[in-house]
Amino acid sequence: MRIGVVGDTHNMMTNVDQIVELLREARVERVVHTGDITQAKVLDRFAALEIPLLGVFGNNDQEREALQDAIERHGFVFQDPPLHLDWCQRSIVVVHDPLEFAGNLQDQELALHGHTHRYRHEKSGSSIIFNPGECAGMMTGRNSV
């Protein structure tokens, strides 16, 4: 299964459009969002992929009612962290802030987070910890996915 991982989109629509196109070209089958969507129109753009989008809310997701409406309208799955997934016999935990991993890394093969806006790919015990970096490109001047 090919999974796209995005986070910290922060309502930067030009970058979101580029990310959606990259994910389409990569033929991902699902997308995980690590939080800080910020506004519902971001989710509307991801809906164009016509694939499942799952994720967690971040500290900048203040417009929860509008976000929840968009989530329901598109059939996405979002919740407050942690989100535990079991795909292809792999255990995955998704949080926004890496501090939320406390107590949530046992037996997780893949741990996804956002919040720091910094790319991260490392091994910790039996877990791979991954942060795609910032999709908004606000802090580093470039977006990543």
C-alpha positions in Angstrom: 0.0 0.0 0.0 1.3 3.4 -0.9 0.6 6.1 1.7 1.1 9.8 1.5 1.9 11.6 4.7 1.3 15.4 5.1 1.2 17.7 8.0 1.1 21.4 9.0 -0.7 22.5 5.9 -1.8 25.7 7.7 -4.2 26.8 5.0 -1.4 27.5 2.4 -3.6 26.7 -0.6 -1.0 27.1 -3.3 1.1 24.5 -1.6 -1.9 22.3 -0.8 -2.7 22.2 -4.6 0.9 21.2 -5.4 0.8 18.5 -2.7 -2.5 17.1 -4.0 -1.0 16.9 -7.5 2.2 15.2 -6.2 0.1 12.6 -4.3 -2.0 12.0 -7.4 1.1 11.5 -9.5 2.6 9.2 -6.9 -0.7 7.1 -7.0 -1.0 7.0 -3.2 -3.9 4.9 -1.9 -4.4 6.8 1.3 -3.2 10.0 2.9 -2.5 10.6 6.6 -2.5 14.2 7.9 -0.6 14.8 11.1 -2.6 17.9 12.0 -2.7 21.7 11.7 -5.1 21.6 8.8 -6.4 25.0 9.9 -9.4 25.5 7.6 -12.0 23.3 6.0 -11.1 24.4 2.5 -7.8 22.5 2.8 -9.9 19.2 3.2 -12.0 20.2 0.2 -8.8 20.3 -1.9 -7.7 16.9 -0.6 -11.1 15.4 -1.5 -10.1 15.8 -5.2 -7.8 12.8 -4.7 -10.9 10.6 -4.1 -9.0 8.4 -1.7 -9.3 8.0 2.1 -7.8 10.8 4.2 -7.2 10.0 7.9 -5.5 12.1 10.5 -5.4 13.9 13.8 -6.2 17.5 14.8 -3.4 19.8 15.7 -3.0 22.8 18.0 -3.9 25.2 15.2 -7.1 23.4 14.2 -9.4 26.0 16.0 -12.2 25.9 13.5 -13.4 22.5 14.6 -17.0 22.8 13.6 -16.2 23.7 10.0 -13.4 21.1 9.9 -15.8 18.4 11.2 -18.4 19.4 8.6 -15.9 18.9 5.8 -14.6 15.7 7.3 -18.2 14.3 7.4 -19.0 15.6 3.9 -16.0 13.9 2.4 -16.1 10.7 4.5 -12.7 11.3 6.0 -11.6 10.1 9.5 -10.0 12.6 12.0 -9.8 12.6 15.7 -7.8 14.0 18.6 -4.5 12.2 18.9 -3.5 9.5 19.2 -4.9 7.8 16.1 -4.0 4.0 16.0 -4.1 2.3 12.7 -3.5 -1.3 11.6 -2.7 -1.5 7.9 -1.2 -4.5 6.1 -0.3 -6.1 9.4 1.6 -2.9 10.5 0.7 -1.0 13.6 0.8 2.8 13.2 0.2 5.6 15.6 -0.4 9.2 14.5 -0.1 12.3 16.7 0.4 15.9 16.1 3.0 16.9 18.7 5.7 14.3 19.2 5.3 14.8 23.0 2.0 12.9 22.5 4.0 9.8 21.8 4.4 9.3 25.5 2.8 6.0 26.3 1.8 5.4 22.6 4.9 3.9 21.1 4.8 0.4 22.5 4.5 -2.1 19.7 4.1 0.6 17.1 6.0 -0.1 13.9 5.4 3.4 12.5 4.9 6.6 14.4 3.9 9.7 12.5 3.8 13.2 13.8 3.9 16.9 12.7 4.0 20.1 14.8 7.8 20.8 14.6 7.8 21.7 10.9 11.0 19.7 10.6 11.6 16.5 8.5 12.3 13.5 10.7 13.0 9.9 9.8 14.6 7.8 12.5 14.5 4.6 14.3 13.6 4.4 18.0 13.6 0.9 19.4 11.4 -1.1 17.1 9.5 2.0 15.8 10.2 4.2 12.8 9.4 7.8 13.7 8.5 10.0 10.7 7.5 13.6 10.3 7.1 14.8 6.7 8.1 18.3 7.6 5.9 21.3 6.9 3.6 21.3 3.9 2.9 25.0 4.4 6.5 26.1 3.9 6.1 28.9 6.4 9.2 28.3 8.5 11.7 26.8 6.1 10.6 28.5 3.0 9.9 25.2 1.3 7.1 22.7 1.6 7.6 19.0 2.0 5.4 15.9 1.8 
